[in-house]
């Protein structure tokens, strides 16, 4: 986050909360297999709406607004602890990064 101390980061608002979640990239405990992830976004979208999860659009806008990068690919997965997104992000320098963030209920 540009080397700013955590106390300098505005904690209010969805954009900042999402950016901090992505920057922290805490992996969820538990074993997750490929079959625990959905490649069909028709089905994944239904789950996002039904479970009131943060949307991919919100994640994408947050990443770009906070200068973290551009969202390239998103996969919705489930572990014993709940839903999470596997993200591929293109950083401002052009590098691809893979990370994981919880798909928190709004």
Secondary structure, 3 states (H helix, E strand, C coil): CCCCCHHHCCCCCHHHHHHHHHHHCCCCCCCCCHHHEECCHHHHHHHHHHHCECCHHHHHHHHHHCCCCEEEEEEEEEECCEEEEEEEEECCCCCEEEEEEECCEC
